[in-house]
Amino acid sequence: MKRFMKRIILFPVVLAGFAAAGSAQTNPFAGSWALSLFGNVSTGNSAGWLDIRQEDGYLDGDLLWRWGSVERLASAVMKNGNLVVTWNSNFDRKKDAAGKVLRSQNLTTWFECELAGDKTLFGTAWLPDGKGQNYETIRFIGKRMPPVPQAPDPAGIKFGKPVRLFNGKDLSGWEMVVPTDANGWRIENGVLINDPVQKEGQPHVNYGNIKTKQAFEDFNLRLQVNVPQHSNSGVYLRGKYEVQIVDSYGNALDTHNMAAVYSRIAPSVAAEKPAGEWQDVDITLCDRHVTILLNGVKIIDNKPVAGITGGALCPDVTAAGPIYLQGDHGKVLYRNIVLTPIVR
């Protein structure tokens, strides 16, 4: 997806005794913020994430806005008690016959927000469209999130009774995330197939994602998936963290490869199979840490997940949530989906 330049202006209430950024005192904005979006959210996505960090003498951070990848902020500075951060991205407007860019532009999205106490942000965002012709206005609220806990000891994790999420016959226990979206899901010979066909010359059809009706906390999730060439899907843990499902065979290691935690954690080794082959995915989520085995190879080992990924249903990482399967990108096949809850 295209990356917009985003400029965030966060206007807090006056804080007594606040010290400027770069001093020994911790900046009041420092930390992780779960953003819930309201208003005209045309895509159905309503979750974002903001991380602000006080480094040695300066502020830094990351931003996720609804979909796409987590992006590093271009700058973060304090001005008269306000926090101003920017996120830059170019749009190529003109190219010559050889493909050389003749004109590029930066578009600016800005956010205005008040800091209400220590745990809540309120604000409004103005987002330009890709052509720079119109703005979408979105109101949002931010909730401060607790730090990621220490990594759990795998030897101390106890599991409950396995739950078969897909019975191989129908979609009992599942529902569309957005009921008005087209349903490209069907079952054939015990296999759950998503086939979002777009007809040439016809308007684009918005195909839907599906999610379990039941919410889960921490668990082990095992499934088998078959990804056709150039296709793309995703498995969302608790409706918040996307484990990427994609044809990335032969690609260099990246946070967007098969079984990566999308834009957050890259596999340590490439273990995916060529397109069209069944692959085994084994995921354990515990205390906001994830371990992933792909085709029997451990590619992510008890790594912390700092926050949600694009397309999350809910930004609050402390809340339980469903398993959801992405169905709006490309054809994909799933089978043998089994979840085993972690018991405390």
N, C-alpha and C positions, 0 to 999 in steps of 0.2 A: 504494500500500500504506500501511497505518497506520504511523505513526512512534512508536516506543516511547521513553519517557524512559530513558536509559541512564546509570548511574552506575558509573564505573570506579575501582576502588581497586587501584593497582599497588604491591605491597609488595616493595621491592628488598632485596637483601643489603646489609649495611653497607659503605659506600664511604669509604675513607680520604680525608680532605682535601676532602670534598664541601662546596661552598658553597651556601647557601640560594638559592632562585629569586629572581631580581631582582639578584643580584650580577653581577660581571663574568665569573665563571666559567660556562662553558656547562653547562647542566643535563644530567646523564647520560642522561636519557630523551629529550633533543632528537633529532629525526630521524624517519625513516620506518620503520615496522615492518610486515612482511608477516606476517599472522596465519593460521596453519593450525589449523583447528578439528577436534576429535575428539569421540567419544562419541555421544550421541543427537542427531544432526543430522537431524531428521525430514524436511527439505526436500531433502536431498542436496547443498545448498550447504555448502562447507567452507572458505571463504576470507574473510578480513577484512583491514582496513588501518587503521593508527593513525598519525597524524602529530602530533608534538609539536614546537612551535616556541617558542623563547625570544625574546620580544619585548623592548621597552625597559622593563624593570622588572616584567614579568609573563610568564606562560606562556599559550600558546594552542594550538589544534590542531583536528583533524578526525578523524572516525571513520566507518568503513564496517563494518557487521556483516552478513556473508552476502549480503544482497540489498538492494534499494532504493537510496537515494541516499546520497552522502557528506554528512555533516552537521557543521556547526561545533559544537565543544564549548561548553557553557554556561560552564564554568569549568575551570581547571586550576591547582592549588595544591600546594605542598609542605607536608607536616606530619611532623615528626620523621623526615625522610629518606624518607618515602613520597610518592608522587605520587597525588593525588586529583583526578579529573576527572569532570565531570557532563555529561549530555546530556539536555535536557528536552523532553518532548512531552506534550500533553494528550489525554485521552480524554473525549469528551462522553458523559455517562451519561443525562441526562434533558433533554428538550426539551418546550416547550409546543406547543399546536396551531399556533401561528404560526412554529414553528421556533426560537424563542429558547431558548438553552441555560440550563437551570435548575441543572444540576450537572455539573461536570467534575472529573476526577481526573488526577493524575500517577502513573504507575507507575515504579518504580525497578528497573533492571537493574544488577547490580554484578559487577565482575570483580576477582579477587584474583590478583596475579602477582608473581613474584620476578624480579629482574634478575640473571641469571647472567653475570657478566662484562660485556663491552661490547656483545656482538652477539646475545644471546639473552634472551628473556622466557619464563617458564613461568607458567601460571595456570589458574584455574577461573572460569567464568562461570555466574551464576544468572540466568535470564531468566524473568520472569513471563509467563503467557499474557495475552491481551487482556482477559480478565475478572478478572484478578488472583486466580485461584483456585489455580493450580498453577505450579510452576517447572520449567524445563528446565535441566539441568546439563550444561555443556559444558567440557571441558578444551581448552586451546589452547597453542600455542607461537608465539612471535614471533621473526622473524629480521630483524635490521637490514638495510635496503636502502641501496644507494649512492645519492647524490644524482642527480638527472636530469642527463645530460650536456649540454654546450652544443648549441645547435641546429645540425644538419648543414647544409652548403652544398648546396642542391639541385643546383647545377651539377656537383658532384663525385660525385653518386650514380651508380653503375654497376649496370645490371640484367642478369640472366641470361636464361635461356630461359623463356618463358611456360608455365604449367602450367594446363590446363583442368581445374578441379576438379569440374565437373558435365558429364557426357558427353551429357546430354539424353535418355538411354535408361533408366538405372537409377541406383541409389545406390552403385555401385562406388566404393570409396575413402572411403565414409562409414559411420558407425555411430551408434547411439543413445548419448547421454551416459549415461543411466540405462536399462539394458536392460529393466527391468521396467515402464517407463512405456509407456502406449499410444502407438502409432505413427500419427500423423495425416498422414504424408507420403506423397505419390504423385506419379507423373510422367504428364503428359498433353501430347502434341504438343510434346515438347521442353521443357516447363515443369515446374519443381519446385514442387509445391503443398503447402502445409500447411493443413489444414482441421480444427481441433480442435473438433468438434461436441459440444455438451453437450445432452443430451435433457432436456426439461422434466419435472420431477417425479422424475428419476433422480439417483442419487448422482453427485457431481462426479467426472469422469474426469481423471486426471493425464496429460496428453499430454507427449511428450518432445521434447527438443532433439536435434539431430544435429550431429556434428563430423567433421572429416576424420581419417582414421587417421594421416595424416602431420602432423608438427609443422613449424612454420616459425619463422624468426627475423624479419628485417626484409624488407619486400616492398611491392609495389604490388598492390592488389586492385581489380578492376573487376567490376561486376555490374549487372544490371538487376533492378528490383523493382517489384511492383505491390501497393499496399496498399489493400484495400477500406475503405469508410467506417468510421471508429471502430475500425479494427483496429490491431494492434501486434505487432512482432517486434523482432529485433535481430541484428546481425552482430558476433560477438566476434572480435577480433584476438588471435591467439596464446592464445585462450581466456581473456583477461584484460580487454580493453578493449571495452566494448559501444558500437558505433555504432548509435544508435537508428534503428529503422525504424517509422514511425508515421504515421497520418493527422493531420498538424498544419497542413494548409493553412489560411491565414488567421489563424493564431495569432501572438501577439506572440513575439519572439525569446526563447528559453529553452534551458536545458541539457537539456531533455527533448524537444526538437523533432526532426523528421526530420533524420537525419545528424549530430546532435550526438553528442559523446562523453558518454554518459549521466551526467548530474549533475556533469560536470567541465568540459566546454568547450562553450559555446553557439555556434551559427552566427553569423557576423558580418552575414549578410544572409539573408533568407528566399528560398529558391530552389525549394522543393518545389512539386509539381504537385497538382491536386485528386485526391481519392481515386479509385481505379480506373484511373489512367493509369500507363503504364510510365515509370519514372524511372531515370536513369543515376547510379550512385554510383561514384566513383573515389577510392580511399583509398591514401595512402602512409604507411607506418609505418617510421620510421628513427631509431635512437638515442633511443627513447622520445619522439619528436616525431611529430605527425600532421598531414598535409595532406589535406583532403577537398574534392573538387569534387562538387557536386550539380547534375545537369542542365547541366553545363558551366560552372557558376559556382563560383568558389573561395569556400567559406564558412568554412573553417578553414585558416589558413596557417602551417604549420610550428610549431604550438603544442606546448608540453611537456605530457605526460600525467603528472601527479604520482604516480598509483598506479592500482590496479585499480578496476573498477566492480563494482556488485552483480551476483551470479550468476557471478563468475569461477570457473574450474575450479581455478586455482592462484594463490596470492598473490605468488609470486616473479617480479618483473618482469625478472629477469636470465635467465630460462629461456625456451626456445622453447616453442611451443604450437600447437594446432590452430586452424583456423577453425571456429567453431561458430555454428549458426543457431538462434535461439530459436523453439520451436514450441509453447509452452504458453500463449500469450496470445490469438492470434486468427488468422484466415485471412490468408495472405500467399502471393505467387507470386514465384519467383526464376527467372532464366535467365541464360545467358552469364556464368558465374562463372569468371573467369580470374585467376590469381595469378602475378605475375612477381617472383621473388626478387631481393633486392639482394645483390650479390656484393662481397666485401671484397678 
